[in-house]
Amino acid sequence: MKNSSRIAEEVDVLKRHQRVESLNLSSMALIGRIPRDFGNLSFLVSLHLGSNNFLGYLPQEIAQLHRLKFLNLNLNNFSGKVPSWFCFLHQLQVLNLGNNSFTGSIPSSFSNISTLETSESKLQFHRRSNPKSDWKSYKPESVKLEGE
């Protein structure tokens, strides 16, 4: 297994290429935290980190990826609340948070997202932030809907 510090070194090489638009590190048996350096990949449109062993909170530097449209974080060990800074990712259309240990509520700022996957997460929607009616794919297998 590669740890996240080794990946940070590899991403450092990628930073020299100003036009990296897609990065797929899925199923690479990566462990640890997502390196903050990912926030420097400002041309990223698609970031796939699914099926690894990333853990902890998502680094706020991901909010600097203003061109990001697709973000797959499925099948990791992320925990904590879904970050409110996702609202700064105005281009984000597809977000996969499934099969992690996120808790709390889905922020109402997710209005720009057309596809949201949350299966096997401990997330909930409150009445004030009902699931978006035009989400193309919302899979609420283990999401609770609660009143205020």
C-alpha atoms as one frame of an Amber mdcrd trajectory, in Angstrom:
protein
   0.000   0.000   0.000   1.150   3.506  -0.757   0.657   6.081   1.918  -0.591
   9.574   1.241   2.828  11.202   1.684   4.135   9.166  -1.253   1.140  10.247
  -3.319   1.856  13.863  -2.365   5.290  13.476  -3.950   3.752  12.078  -7.117
   1.176  14.875  -7.228   4.057  17.343  -6.830   5.280  16.117 -10.207   1.790
  16.594 -11.645   1.673  20.202 -10.435   4.370  21.051 -12.954   1.925  20.159
 -15.712  -0.439  23.098 -15.571  -3.188  21.433 -17.601  -3.957  18.245 -15.638
  -7.731  17.952 -16.025  -8.423  14.412 -14.851  -6.817  12.384 -12.086  -7.922
   8.825 -11.370  -6.305   7.248  -8.311  -9.152   4.800  -7.674  -8.397   1.308
  -6.369  -4.709   1.977  -5.749  -4.682   0.820  -2.097  -3.754   4.316  -0.901
  -3.870   4.959   2.844  -3.877   8.015   5.069  -5.212  11.491   4.496  -5.728
  13.263   1.183  -2.700  15.497   0.652  -3.471  19.211   0.831  -1.437  19.626
  -2.362  -4.423  18.382  -4.357  -5.817  21.905  -3.973  -3.017  23.165  -6.236
  -4.274  21.156  -9.217  -6.413  24.076 -10.340  -7.272  22.696 -13.786  -8.819
  19.481 -12.453 -12.266  18.746 -13.815 -12.440  15.133 -12.649 -10.963  13.640
  -9.459 -11.483   9.971  -8.625 -10.168   8.790  -5.256 -12.617   5.942  -4.661
 -11.847   2.456  -3.353  -8.807   3.359  -1.270  -8.213   3.723   2.453  -8.204
   7.491   2.801  -9.429   8.565   6.232 -10.321  11.543   8.367 -11.662  14.852
   7.185 -11.490  16.235   3.671  -8.862  18.966   3.344 -10.311  22.422   2.751
  -7.836  22.911  -0.092 -10.143  20.804  -2.277 -12.414  23.890  -2.320  -9.782
  25.584  -4.510 -10.610  23.238  -7.395 -13.097  25.651  -8.975 -13.264  23.735
 -12.284 -14.086  20.410 -10.625 -17.209  18.746 -12.068 -16.786  15.137 -10.905
 -15.592  14.055  -7.460 -15.612  10.402  -6.413 -14.746   9.687  -2.771 -16.636
   6.376  -2.570 -15.357   3.420  -0.516 -12.886   5.131   1.796 -12.872   5.852
   5.522 -13.692   9.553   5.539 -15.467  10.800   8.654 -16.976  13.915  10.140
 -19.523  16.290   8.694 -19.842  16.924   4.986 -17.845  20.136   4.559 -19.771
  23.340   3.979 -17.005  24.506   1.634 -18.451  22.259  -1.081 -20.602  25.314
  -1.887 -17.469  26.939  -3.385 -17.293  24.211  -6.027 -19.806  25.893  -8.335
 -19.033  23.593 -11.285 -19.456  20.369  -9.277 -22.140  18.189 -10.859 -21.419
  14.647  -9.665 -20.439  13.869  -6.082 -20.031  10.361  -4.687 -19.727  10.291
  -0.889 -21.007   6.734  -0.511 -19.559   4.057   1.729 -17.772   6.385   4.132
 -18.454   7.476   7.709 -19.688  10.994   7.069 -22.285  12.180   9.589 -24.687
  15.059   9.938 -26.736  16.813   7.290 -26.236  17.351   3.594 -25.650  21.101
   3.171 -28.417  22.943   1.328 -25.672  24.459  -0.848 -25.635  21.270  -2.933
 -28.132  22.790  -5.383 -25.680  22.713  -8.319 -25.048  18.965  -7.979 -27.047
  16.849 -10.417 -25.896  13.430  -9.156 -25.358  12.644  -5.494 -24.447   9.197
  -4.169 -24.567   8.736  -0.401 -25.212   5.010   0.076 -23.920   3.437   3.267
 -23.212   6.848   4.800 -24.718   8.148   8.015 -26.064  11.312   6.434 -29.475
  12.863   6.801 -31.537  15.553   5.180 -33.565  17.949   7.276 -36.824  19.379
   6.025 -35.195  22.718   5.370 -32.757  21.051   2.986 -34.854  18.454   1.202
 -33.145  16.377  -1.467 -33.073  18.198  -4.757 -36.058  17.109  -6.831 -34.151
  17.033 -10.110 -31.147  14.980  -8.962 -30.606  12.436 -11.690 -29.364   9.804
  -9.290 -29.922  10.059  -5.576 -29.408   6.798  -3.751 -30.607   7.179  -0.174
 -30.299   3.557   0.951 -29.178   4.480   4.451 -29.959   8.173   4.606 -32.576
   9.283   7.113 -35.096  12.036   6.453 -35.875  13.931   9.639 -38.074  16.815
  10.676 -36.845  19.940  12.392
